[in-house]
Amino acid sequence: MIDFVTCHSRLLVLLTIILAQITQVFHQVLSISPCIPHHMSILTGHAWVLELLTGHP
């Protein structure tokens, strides 16, 4: 039979692991940076094709 101290120690280890996992999830969720658009070209459609064909002046 498992004595009280061993049972208490195992429970404490389990709770510590669960708390560490919860802390890690919160850290990952809260540290997500906002999306920054990176395809912001003013050239679209016909102007974009002309830029590709003629090059940058």
Secondary structure, 3 states (H helix, E strand, C coil): CCCHHHHHHHHHHHHHHHHHHHHHHHHHHHCCCCCCCCCCCCCCCHHHHHHHHHCCC
